[in-house]
Amino acid sequence: MLEEIVTDTRTYKFGTTDLNFTLCLNKEYDDQGQQKGDCFVVESLRDEDCFSKSRTAYTVTHIFSAPNDAKKYTTLLFLDENAMIDSLPDEIKNMLDQTLLHK
């Protein structure tokens, strides 16, 4: 996961990469410059390594999901082989359903 990717024409808040391609994301705005929602949307697919163009790079160790109407994450989609749920900060653990914490 990359943060603040700066290109010649634009700066992107986040990007996700497989080392060859990078999906660059920003908030969506209308024609008057008003933010349209809270989600980030893909604005660019870069056919290049964007690590050198980003301010910070993070390794993704956990991916969780939840139904739209759930208050907490209920499903573990990805867990890095060297990671554990117990090692997450309390701030993140508080966002997880109890069923994920007791596996």
Biopython code that builds the backbone (N, CA, C, O; Angstrom):
import numpy as np
from Bio.PDB.StructureBuilder import StructureBuilder

atoms = [
    (1, "MET", "N", (0.854, -1.157, 0.000)),
    (1, "MET", "CA", (0.000, 0.000, 0.000)),
    (1, "MET", "C", (0.902, 1.223, 0.000)),
    (1, "MET", "O", (1.804, 1.335, 0.831)),
    (2, "LEU", "N", (0.665, 2.130, -0.920)),
    (2, "LEU", "CA", (1.479, 3.334, -1.044)),
    (2, "LEU", "C", (0.656, 4.558, -0.643)),
    (2, "LEU", "O", (-0.559, 4.595, -0.841)),
    (3, "GLU", "N", (1.333, 5.555, -0.080)),
    (3, "GLU", "CA", (0.657, 6.779, 0.345)),
    (3, "GLU", "C", (1.281, 7.978, -0.357)),
    (3, "GLU", "O", (2.503, 8.087, -0.467)),
    (4, "GLU", "N", (0.421, 8.874, -0.828)),
    (4, "GLU", "CA", (0.823, 10.112, -1.512)),
    (4, "GLU", "C", (1.790, 9.847, -2.668)),
    (4, "GLU", "O", (2.993, 10.087, -2.572)),
    (5, "ILE", "N", (1.228, 9.353, -3.738)),
    (5, "ILE", "CA", (1.980, 9.086, -4.965)),
    (5, "ILE", "C", (1.970, 10.355, -5.804)),
    (5, "ILE", "O", (0.906, 10.841, -6.187)),
    (6, "VAL", "N", (3.132, 10.884, -6.086)),
    (6, "VAL", "CA", (3.257, 12.130, -6.833)),
    (6, "VAL", "C", (3.758, 11.818, -8.240)),
    (6, "VAL", "O", (4.837, 11.252, -8.413)),
    (7, "THR", "N", (2.957, 12.197, -9.251)),
    (7, "THR", "CA", (3.358, 12.034, -10.649)),
    (7, "THR", "C", (3.552, 13.422, -11.250)),
    (7, "THR", "O", (3.385, 14.428, -10.560)),
    (8, "ASP", "N", (3.901, 13.480, -12.519)),
    (8, "ASP", "CA", (4.084, 14.772, -13.189)),
    (8, "ASP", "C", (2.795, 15.584, -13.276)),
    (8, "ASP", "O", (2.833, 16.812, -13.337)),
    (9, "THR", "N", (1.646, 14.892, -13.282)),
    (9, "THR", "CA", (0.383, 15.589, -13.501)),
    (9, "THR", "C", (-0.569, 15.587, -12.315)),
    (9, "THR", "O", (-1.534, 16.351, -12.301)),
    (10, "ARG", "N", (-0.313, 14.741, -11.317)),
    (10, "ARG", "CA", (-1.307, 14.588, -10.244)),
    (10, "ARG", "C", (-0.677, 13.960, -9.004)),
    (10, "ARG", "O", (0.346, 13.280, -9.085)),
    (11, "THR", "N", (-1.307, 14.201, -7.857)),
    (11, "THR", "CA", (-0.934, 13.521, -6.621)),
    (11, "THR", "C", (-2.116, 12.664, -6.190)),
    (11, "THR", "O", (-3.255, 13.129, -6.162)),
    (12, "TYR", "N", (-1.836, 11.413, -5.854)),
    (12, "TYR", "CA", (-2.863, 10.468, -5.435)),
    (12, "TYR", "C", (-2.684, 10.165, -3.959)),
    (12, "TYR", "O", (-1.560, 9.979, -3.492)),
    (13, "LYS", "N", (-3.782, 10.114, -3.225)),
    (13, "LYS", "CA", (-3.731, 9.893, -1.781)),
    (13, "LYS", "C", (-3.190, 8.502, -1.447)),
    (13, "LYS", "O", (-2.334, 8.363, -0.574)),
    (14, "PHE", "N", (-3.685, 7.474, -2.138)),
    (14, "PHE", "CA", (-3.265, 6.092, -1.885)),
    (14, "PHE", "C", (-3.074, 5.346, -3.184)),
    (14, "PHE", "O", (-3.573, 5.749, -4.235)),
    (15, "GLY", "N", (-2.346, 4.257, -3.093)),
    (15, "GLY", "CA", (-2.214, 3.343, -4.216)),
    (15, "GLY", "C", (-1.982, 1.950, -3.694)),
    (15, "GLY", "O", (-1.433, 1.760, -2.609)),
    (16, "THR", "N", (-2.399, 0.988, -4.463)),
    (16, "THR", "CA", (-2.133, -0.405, -4.130)),
    (16, "THR", "C", (-1.373, -0.996, -5.308)),
    (16, "THR", "O", (-1.708, -0.736, -6.464)),
    (17, "THR", "N", (-0.354, -1.790, -5.013)),
    (17, "THR", "CA", (0.537, -2.233, -6.070)),
    (17, "THR", "C", (0.902, -3.705, -5.946)),
    (17, "THR", "O", (0.925, -4.267, -4.851)),
    (18, "ASP", "N", (1.182, -4.309, -7.077)),
    (18, "ASP", "CA", (1.749, -5.657, -7.110)),
    (18, "ASP", "C", (3.197, -5.593, -7.598)),
    (18, "ASP", "O", (3.747, -6.600, -8.045)),
    (19, "LEU", "N", (3.798, -4.440, -7.516)),
    (19, "LEU", "CA", (5.172, -4.116, -7.910)),
    (19, "LEU", "C", (5.310, -3.762, -9.385)),
    (19, "LEU", "O", (6.285, -3.108, -9.754)),
    (20, "ASN", "N", (4.382, -4.164, -10.238)),
    (20, "ASN", "CA", (4.423, -3.815, -11.651)),
    (20, "ASN", "C", (3.373, -2.771, -12.016)),
    (20, "ASN", "O", (3.652, -1.830, -12.759)),
    (21, "PHE", "N", (2.175, -2.945, -11.491)),
    (21, "PHE", "CA", (1.068, -2.039, -11.742)),
    (21, "PHE", "C", (0.630, -1.415, -10.422)),
    (21, "PHE", "O", (0.718, -2.047, -9.370)),
    (22, "THR", "N", (0.161, -0.178, -10.484)),
    (22, "THR", "CA", (-0.342, 0.499, -9.290)),
    (22, "THR", "C", (-1.693, 1.117, -9.600)),
    (22, "THR", "O", (-1.840, 1.853, -10.576)),
    (23, "LEU", "N", (-2.689, 0.813, -8.756)),
    (23, "LEU", "CA", (-3.985, 1.480, -8.819)),
    (23, "LEU", "C", (-3.908, 2.687, -7.892)),
    (23, "LEU", "O", (-3.656, 2.539, -6.696)),
    (24, "CYS", "N", (-4.123, 3.877, -8.439)),
    (24, "CYS", "CA", (-4.025, 5.116, -7.672)),
    (24, "CYS", "C", (-5.423, 5.607, -7.318)),
    (24, "CYS", "O", (-6.310, 5.640, -8.172)),
    (25, "LEU", "N", (-5.620, 5.990, -6.051)),
    (25, "LEU", "CA", (-6.935, 6.353, -5.544)),
    (25, "LEU", "C", (-6.962, 7.748, -4.927)),
    (25, "LEU", "O", (-5.980, 8.208, -4.346)),
    (26, "ASN", "N", (-8.096, 8.403, -5.065)),
    (26, "ASN", "CA", (-8.378, 9.699, -4.456)),
    (26, "ASN", "C", (-9.849, 9.731, -4.086)),
    (26, "ASN", "O", (-10.617, 8.861, -4.497)),
    (27, "LYS", "N", (-10.241, 10.728, -3.313)),
    (27, "LYS", "CA", (-11.667, 10.975, -3.060)),
    (27, "LYS", "C", (-12.278, 11.487, -4.359)),
    (27, "LYS", "O", (-11.584, 12.051, -5.204)),
    (28, "GLU", "N", (-13.573, 11.286, -4.506)),
    (28, "GLU", "CA", (-14.264, 11.714, -5.720)),
    (28, "GLU", "C", (-14.903, 13.085, -5.489)),
    (28, "GLU", "O", (-15.525, 13.323, -4.453)),
    (29, "TYR", "N", (-14.744, 13.984, -6.465)),
    (29, "TYR", "CA", (-15.289, 15.343, -6.371)),
    (29, "TYR", "C", (-16.182, 15.631, -7.570)),
    (29, "TYR", "O", (-15.973, 15.088, -8.655)),
    (30, "ASP", "N", (-17.181, 16.490, -7.369)),
    (30, "ASP", "CA", (-18.048, 16.882, -8.474)),
    (30, "ASP", "C", (-17.423, 18.061, -9.231)),
    (30, "ASP", "O", (-16.320, 18.497, -8.905)),
    (31, "ASP", "N", (-18.126, 18.566, -10.230)),
    (31, "ASP", "CA", (-17.612, 19.650, -11.069)),
    (31, "ASP", "C", (-17.398, 20.959, -10.308)),
    (31, "ASP", "O", (-16.636, 21.817, -10.755)),
    (32, "GLN", "N", (-18.060, 21.117, -9.169)),
    (32, "GLN", "CA", (-17.901, 22.317, -8.348)),
    (32, "GLN", "C", (-16.823, 22.148, -7.276)),
    (32, "GLN", "O", (-16.609, 23.050, -6.466)),
    (33, "GLY", "N", (-16.157, 21.019, -7.269)),
    (33, "GLY", "CA", (-15.094, 20.776, -6.304)),
    (33, "GLY", "C", (-15.564, 20.253, -4.961)),
    (33, "GLY", "O", (-14.789, 20.199, -4.007)),
    (34, "GLN", "N", (-16.835, 19.864, -4.879)),
    (34, "GLN", "CA", (-17.381, 19.318, -3.637)),
    (34, "GLN", "C", (-17.162, 17.807, -3.581)),
    (34, "GLN", "O", (-17.396, 17.101, -4.562)),
    (35, "GLN", "N", (-16.712, 17.320, -2.426)),
    (35, "GLN", "CA", (-16.491, 15.883, -2.264)),
    (35, "GLN", "C", (-17.820, 15.157, -2.392)),
    (35, "GLN", "O", (-18.808, 15.551, -1.772)),
    (36, "LYS", "N", (-17.849, 14.083, -3.203)),
    (36, "LYS", "CA", (-19.092, 13.368, -3.485)),
    (36, "LYS", "C", (-19.424, 12.308, -2.442)),
    (36, "LYS", "O", (-20.594, 11.966, -2.274)),
    (37, "GLY", "N", (-18.447, 11.791, -1.752)),
    (37, "GLY", "CA", (-18.711, 10.734, -0.771)),
    (37, "GLY", "C", (-17.485, 10.488, 0.082)),
    (37, "GLY", "O", (-16.499, 11.221, 0.012)),
    (38, "ASP", "N", (-17.564, 9.444, 0.888)),
    (38, "ASP", "CA", (-16.466, 9.130, 1.799)),
    (38, "ASP", "C", (-15.495, 8.099, 1.231)),
    (38, "ASP", "O", (-14.438, 7.857, 1.814)),
    (39, "CYS", "N", (-15.839, 7.499, 0.115)),
    (39, "CYS", "CA", (-15.014, 6.425, -0.457)),
    (39, "CYS", "C", (-13.894, 6.974, -1.326)),
    (39, "CYS", "O", (-13.982, 8.076, -1.867)),
    (40, "PHE", "N", (-12.845, 6.180, -1.445)),
    (40, "PHE", "CA", (-11.784, 6.467, -2.401)),
    (40, "PHE", "C", (-12.102, 5.709, -3.683)),
    (40, "PHE", "O", (-12.564, 4.569, -3.636)),
    (41, "VAL", "N", (-11.855, 6.337, -4.823)),
    (41, "VAL", "CA", (-12.116, 5.713, -6.119)),
    (41, "VAL", "C", (-10.814, 5.664, -6.915)),
    (41, "VAL", "O", (-9.935, 6.510, -6.755)),
    (42, "VAL", "N", (-10.713, 4.654, -7.775)),
    (42, "VAL", "CA", (-9.532, 4.508, -8.624)),
    (42, "VAL", "C", (-9.559, 5.592, -9.691)),
    (42, "VAL", "O", (-10.548, 5.750, -10.405)),
    (43, "GLU", "N", (-8.466, 6.333, -9.791)),
    (43, "GLU", "CA", (-8.363, 7.395, -10.796)),
    (43, "GLU", "C", (-7.326, 7.092, -11.859)),
    (43, "GLU", "O", (-7.329, 7.706, -12.925)),
    (44, "SER", "N", (-6.436, 6.144, -11.575)),
    (44, "SER", "CA", (-5.377, 5.874, -12.539)),
    (44, "SER", "C", (-4.820, 4.476, -12.329)),
    (44, "SER", "O", (-4.731, 3.990, -11.201)),
    (45, "LEU", "N", (-4.448, 3.839, -13.428)),
    (45, "LEU", "CA", (-3.702, 2.593, -13.403)),
    (45, "LEU", "C", (-2.338, 2.906, -13.979)),
    (45, "LEU", "O", (-2.223, 3.236, -15.160)),
    (46, "ARG", "N", (-1.303, 2.807, -13.162)),
    (46, "ARG", "CA", (0.054, 3.146, -13.586)),
    (46, "ARG", "C", (0.797, 1.865, -13.918)),
    (46, "ARG", "O", (0.865, 0.950, -13.098)),
    (47, "ASP", "N", (1.354, 1.799, -15.115)),
    (47, "ASP", "CA", (2.128, 0.649, -15.566)),
    (47, "ASP", "C", (3.595, 0.891, -15.225)),
    (47, "ASP", "O", (4.446, 1.004, -16.107)),
    (48, "GLU", "N", (3.870, 0.967, -13.927)),
    (48, "GLU", "CA", (5.222, 1.254, -13.469)),
    (48, "GLU", "C", (5.310, 0.978, -11.973)),
    (48, "GLU", "O", (4.293, 0.828, -11.295)),
    (49, "ASP", "N", (6.508, 0.914, -11.482)),
    (49, "ASP", "CA", (6.755, 0.785, -10.059)),
    (49, "ASP", "C", (6.641, 2.179, -9.444)),
    (49, "ASP", "O", (7.420, 3.067, -9.793)),
    (50, "CYS", "N", (5.699, 2.386, -8.547)),
    (50, "CYS", "CA", (5.457, 3.716, -7.982)),
    (50, "CYS", "C", (6.076, 3.904, -6.595)),
    (50, "CYS", "O", (5.815, 4.918, -5.947)),
    (51, "PHE", "N", (6.878, 2.967, -6.130)),
    (51, "PHE", "CA", (7.482, 3.110, -4.806)),
    (51, "PHE", "C", (8.290, 4.395, -4.690)),
    (51, "PHE", "O", (8.192, 5.100, -3.686)),
    (52, "SER", "N", (9.075, 4.703, -5.693)),
    (52, "SER", "CA", (9.917, 5.899, -5.635)),
    (52, "SER", "C", (9.114, 7.193, -5.735)),
    (52, "SER", "O", (9.627, 8.265, -5.415)),
    (53, "LYS", "N", (7.860, 7.104, -6.176)),
    (53, "LYS", "CA", (7.010, 8.287, -6.313)),
    (53, "LYS", "C", (6.107, 8.487, -5.104)),
    (53, "LYS", "O", (5.365, 9.468, -5.042)),
    (54, "SER", "N", (6.160, 7.560, -4.134)),
    (54, "SER", "CA", (5.283, 7.658, -2.976)),
    (54, "SER", "C", (6.047, 8.140, -1.749)),
    (54, "SER", "O", (7.256, 7.947, -1.625)),
    (55, "ARG", "N", (5.302, 8.772, -0.849)),
    (55, "ARG", "CA", (5.910, 9.275, 0.384)),
    (55, "ARG", "C", (6.198, 8.124, 1.335)),
    (55, "ARG", "O", (7.259, 8.086, 1.959)),
    (56, "THR", "N", (5.253, 7.176, 1.453)),
    (56, "THR", "CA", (5.371, 6.073, 2.392)),
    (56, "THR", "C", (4.837, 4.802, 1.749)),
    (56, "THR", "O", (3.884, 4.844, 0.970)),
    (57, "ALA", "N", (5.454, 3.671, 2.077)),
    (57, "ALA", "CA", (4.975, 2.364, 1.619)),
    (57, "ALA", "C", (4.703, 1.492, 2.839)),
    (57, "ALA", "O", (5.497, 1.450, 3.778)),
    (58, "TYR", "N", (3.584, 0.807, 2.810)),
    (58, "TYR", "CA", (3.185, -0.070, 3.906)),
    (58, "TYR", "C", (3.000, -1.486, 3.363)),
    (58, "TYR", "O", (2.533, -1.673, 2.239)),
    (59, "THR", "N", (3.364, -2.464, 4.156)),
    (59, "THR", "CA", (3.097, -3.857, 3.820)),
    (59, "THR", "C", (1.720, -4.212, 4.355)),
    (59, "THR", "O", (1.421, -3.948, 5.519)),
    (60, "VAL", "N", (0.889, -4.801, 3.529)),
    (60, "VAL", "CA", (-0.438, -5.225, 3.958)),
    (60, "VAL", "C", (-0.295, -6.599, 4.603)),
    (60, "VAL", "O", (0.152, -7.551, 3.965)),
    (61, "THR", "N", (-0.680, -6.691, 5.874)),
    (61, "THR", "CA", (-0.570, -7.951, 6.609)),
    (61, "THR", "C", (-1.926, -8.573, 6.909)),
    (61, "THR", "O", (-2.013, -9.781, 7.132)),
    (62, "HIS", "N", (-2.980, -7.773, 6.917)),
    (62, "HIS", "CA", (-4.326, -8.239, 7.218)),
    (62, "HIS", "C", (-5.312, -7.514, 6.297)),
    (62, "HIS", "O", (-5.148, -6.328, 6.014)),
    (63, "ILE", "N", (-6.334, -8.236, 5.835)),
    (63, "ILE", "CA", (-7.453, -7.604, 5.141)),
    (63, "ILE", "C", (-8.727, -8.183, 5.738)),
    (63, "ILE", "O", (-8.922, -9.398, 5.760)),
    (64, "PHE", "N", (-9.596, -7.289, 6.226)),
    (64, "PHE", "CA", (-10.870, -7.678, 6.824)),
    (64, "PHE", "C", (-12.005, -7.103, 5.989)),
    (64, "PHE", "O", (-11.821, -6.127, 5.262)),
    (65, "SER", "N", (-13.188, -7.722, 6.099)),
    (65, "SER", "CA", (-14.371, -7.178, 5.432)),
    (65, "SER", "C", (-15.573, -7.305, 6.364)),
    (65, "SER", "O", (-15.541, -8.013, 7.371)),
    (66, "ALA", "N", (-16.624, -6.596, 5.991)),
    (66, "ALA", "CA", (-17.874, -6.632, 6.743)),
    (66, "ALA", "C", (-19.010, -6.224, 5.825)),
    (66, "ALA", "O", (-18.799, -5.480, 4.867)),
    (67, "PRO", "N", (-20.217, -6.705, 6.108)),
    (67, "PRO", "CA", (-21.369, -6.205, 5.363)),
    (67, "PRO", "C", (-21.517, -4.704, 5.598)),
    (67, "PRO", "O", (-21.066, -4.188, 6.621)),
    (68, "ASN", "N", (-22.134, -4.018, 4.674)),
    (68, "ASN", "CA", (-22.290, -2.564, 4.785)),
    (68, "ASN", "C", (-22.999, -2.133, 6.062)),
    (68, "ASN", "O", (-22.725, -1.053, 6.585)),
    (69, "ASP", "N", (-23.900, -2.954, 6.566)),
    (69, "ASP", "CA", (-24.671, -2.563, 7.747)),
    (69, "ASP", "C", (-24.043, -3.040, 9.063)),
    (69, "ASP", "O", (-24.619, -2.819, 10.128)),
    (70, "ALA", "N", (-22.885, -3.683, 9.008)),
    (70, "ALA", "CA", (-22.226, -4.174, 10.225)),
    (70, "ALA", "C", (-21.408, -3.060, 10.871)),
    (70, "ALA", "O", (-20.847, -2.206, 10.185)),
    (71, "LYS", "N", (-21.352, -3.085, 12.193)),
    (71, "LYS", "CA", (-20.579, -2.080, 12.930)),
    (71, "LYS", "C", (-19.110, -2.476, 13.049)),
    (71, "LYS", "O", (-18.254, -1.623, 13.284)),
    (72, "LYS", "N", (-18.812, -3.777, 12.886)),
    (72, "LYS", "CA", (-17.446, -4.259, 13.016)),
    (72, "LYS", "C", (-17.123, -5.214, 11.870)),
    (72, "LYS", "O", (-18.015, -5.782, 11.239)),
    (73, "TYR", "N", (-15.825, -5.374, 11.619)),
    (73, "TYR", "CA", (-15.379, -6.316, 10.599)),
    (73, "TYR", "C", (-15.650, -7.739, 11.066)),
    (73, "TYR", "O", (-15.384, -8.083, 12.218)),
    (74, "THR", "N", (-16.181, -8.566, 10.165)),
    (74, "THR", "CA", (-16.608, -9.914, 10.542)),
    (74, "THR", "C", (-15.842, -11.022, 9.831)),
    (74, "THR", "O", (-15.903, -12.177, 10.252)),
    (75, "THR", "N", (-15.126, -10.696, 8.770)),
    (75, "THR", "CA", (-14.472, -11.721, 7.965)),
    (75, "THR", "C", (-13.010, -11.370, 7.730)),
    (75, "THR", "O", (-12.674, -10.233, 7.397)),
    (76, "LEU", "N", (-12.153, -12.358, 7.908)),
    (76, "LEU", "CA", (-10.735, -12.212, 7.596)),
    (76, "LEU", "C", (-10.521, -12.707, 6.169)),
    (76, "LEU", "O", (-10.686, -13.895, 5.895)),
    (77, "LEU", "N", (-10.153, -11.799, 5.254)),
    (77, "LEU", "CA", (-9.956, -12.159, 3.852)),
    (77, "LEU", "C", (-8.518, -12.553, 3.548)),
    (77, "LEU", "O", (-8.268, -13.397, 2.687)),
    (78, "PHE", "N", (-7.580, -11.946, 4.248)),
    (78, "PHE", "CA", (-6.165, -12.204, 3.996)),
    (78, "PHE", "C", (-5.398, -12.038, 5.297)),
    (78, "PHE", "O", (-5.646, -11.103, 6.060)),
    (79, "LEU", "N", (-4.461, -12.950, 5.548)),
    (79, "LEU", "CA", (-3.559, -12.857, 6.687)),
    (79, "LEU", "C", (-2.176, -13.275, 6.214)),
    (79, "LEU", "O", (-1.979, -14.413, 5.788)),
    (80, "ASP", "N", (-1.217, -12.357, 6.288)),
    (80, "ASP", "CA", (0.160, -12.657, 5.917)),
    (80, "ASP", "C", (0.662, -13.820, 6.761)),
    (80, "ASP", "O", (0.322, -13.933, 7.938)),
    (81, "GLU", "N", (1.463, -14.673, 6.163)),
    (81, "GLU", "CA", (1.936, -15.872, 6.873)),
    (81, "GLU", "C", (2.758, -15.543, 8.124)),
    (81, "GLU", "O", (2.894, -16.392, 9.005)),
    (82, "ASN", "N", (3.299, -14.349, 8.214)),
    (82, "ASN", "CA", (4.090, -13.950, 9.378)),
    (82, "ASN", "C", (3.318, -13.058, 10.345)),
    (82, "ASN", "O", (3.910, -12.506, 11.272)),
    (83, "ALA", "N", (2.014, -12.906, 10.148)),
    (83, "ALA", "CA", (1.214, -11.997, 10.968)),
    (83, "ALA", "C", (0.211, -12.776, 11.813)),
    (83, "ALA", "O", (-0.148, -13.913, 11.508)),
    (84, "MET", "N", (-0.228, -12.121, 12.886)),
    (84, "MET", "CA", (-1.258, -12.694, 13.759)),
    (84, "MET", "C", (-2.241, -11.581, 14.138)),
    (84, "MET", "O", (-1.861, -10.414, 14.236)),
    (85, "ILE", "N", (-3.481, -11.947, 14.344)),
    (85, "ILE", "CA", (-4.478, -10.960, 14.767)),
    (85, "ILE", "C", (-4.115, -10.398, 16.136)),
    (85, "ILE", "O", (-4.322, -9.213, 16.396)),
    (86, "ASP", "N", (-3.578, -11.237, 17.005)),
    (86, "ASP", "CA", (-3.205, -10.790, 18.359)),
    (86, "ASP", "C", (-2.176, -9.665, 18.345)),
    (86, "ASP", "O", (-2.092, -8.893, 19.300)),
    (87, "SER", "N", (-1.395, -9.565, 17.276)),
    (87, "SER", "CA", (-0.338, -8.548, 17.224)),
    (87, "SER", "C", (-0.841, -7.179, 16.771)),
    (87, "SER", "O", (-0.084, -6.208, 16.787)),
    (88, "LEU", "N", (-2.102, -7.089, 16.369)),
    (88, "LEU", "CA", (-2.668, -5.813, 15.922)),
    (88, "LEU", "C", (-2.800, -4.850, 17.095)),
    (88, "LEU", "O", (-2.994, -5.282, 18.232)),
    (89, "PRO", "N", (-2.696, -3.547, 16.831)),
    (89, "PRO", "CA", (-2.924, -2.559, 17.890)),
    (89, "PRO", "C", (-4.375, -2.631, 18.391)),
    (89, "PRO", "O", (-5.276, -3.025, 17.650)),
    (90, "ASP", "N", (-4.583, -2.251, 19.637)),
    (90, "ASP", "CA", (-5.930, -2.273, 20.222)),
    (90, "ASP", "C", (-6.915, -1.450, 19.410)),
    (90, "ASP", "O", (-8.090, -1.805, 19.319)),
    (91, "GLU", "N", (-6.452, -0.352, 18.817)),
    (91, "GLU", "CA", (-7.317, 0.491, 17.985)),
    (91, "GLU", "C", (-7.944, -0.319, 16.852)),
    (91, "GLU", "O", (-9.113, -0.119, 16.521)),
    (92, "ILE", "N", (-7.182, -1.221, 16.262)),
    (92, "ILE", "CA", (-7.690, -2.069, 15.179)),
    (92, "ILE", "C", (-8.530, -3.208, 15.748)),
    (92, "ILE", "O", (-9.602, -3.508, 15.221)),
    (93, "LYS", "N", (-8.059, -3.839, 16.808)),
    (93, "LYS", "CA", (-8.817, -4.942, 17.419)),
    (93, "LYS", "C", (-10.216, -4.499, 17.831)),
    (93, "LYS", "O", (-11.155, -5.292, 17.767)),
    (94, "ASN", "N", (-10.367, -3.250, 18.251)),
    (94, "ASN", "CA", (-11.674, -2.732, 18.649)),
    (94, "ASN", "C", (-12.633, -2.620, 17.471)),
    (94, "ASN", "O", (-13.837, -2.461, 17.669)),
    (95, "MET", "N", (-12.119, -2.699, 16.262)),
    (95, "MET", "CA", (-12.947, -2.620, 15.060)),
    (95, "MET", "C", (-13.367, -4.007, 14.567)),
    (95, "MET", "O", (-14.098, -4.123, 13.584)),
    (96, "LEU", "N", (-12.900, -5.064, 15.258)),
    (96, "LEU", "CA", (-13.154, -6.438, 14.837)),
    (96, "LEU", "C", (-14.247, -7.084, 15.662)),
    (96, "LEU", "O", (-14.347, -6.848, 16.866)),
    (97, "ASP", "N", (-15.065, -7.898, 15.019)),
    (97, "ASP", "CA", (-16.072, -8.691, 15.704)),
    (97, "ASP", "C", (-15.368, -9.693, 16.618)),
    (97, "ASP", "O", (-14.273, -10.165, 16.309)),
    (98, "GLN", "N", (-15.998, -10.009, 17.728)),
    (98, "GLN", "CA", (-15.406, -10.928, 18.708)),
    (98, "GLN", "C", (-15.056, -12.284, 18.104)),
    (98, "GLN", "O", (-14.099, -12.920, 18.545)),
    (99, "THR", "N", (-15.814, -12.742, 17.102)),
    (99, "THR", "CA", (-15.535, -14.050, 16.499)),
    (99, "THR", "C", (-14.153, -14.081, 15.837)),
    (99, "THR", "O", (-13.529, -15.140, 15.764)),
    (100, "LEU", "N", (-13.678, -12.951, 15.362)),
    (100, "LEU", "CA", (-12.332, -12.895, 14.761)),
    (100, "LEU", "C", (-11.241, -12.897, 15.817)),
    (100, "LEU", "O", (-10.132, -13.371, 15.571)),
    (101, "LEU", "N", (-11.550, -12.371, 16.982)),
    (101, "LEU", "CA", (-10.532, -12.256, 18.043)),
    (101, "LEU", "C", (-10.313, -13.574, 18.777)),
    (101, "LEU", "O", (-9.299, -13.742, 19.453)),
    (102, "HIS", "N", (-11.251, -14.507, 18.652)),
    (102, "HIS", "CA", (-11.150, -15.756, 19.404)),
    (102, "HIS", "C", (-10.960, -16.960, 18.502)),
    (102, "HIS", "O", (-11.476, -18.038, 18.798)),
    (103, "LYS", "N", (-10.241, -16.804, 17.423)),
    (103, "LYS", "CA", (-9.968, -17.937, 16.509)),
    (103, "LYS", "C", (-8.676, -18.589, 16.877)),
    (103, "LYS", "O", (-8.268, -19.556, 16.235)),
]
sb = StructureBuilder()
sb.init_structure("model")
sb.init_model(0)
sb.init_chain("A")
sb.init_seg("    ")
for serial, (resi, resn, name, xyz) in enumerate(atoms, 1):
    if name == "N":
        sb.init_residue(resn, " ", resi, " ")
    sb.init_atom(name, np.array(xyz, "f"), 0.0, 1.0, " ", f" {name:<3s}", serial, name[0])
structure = sb.get_structure()
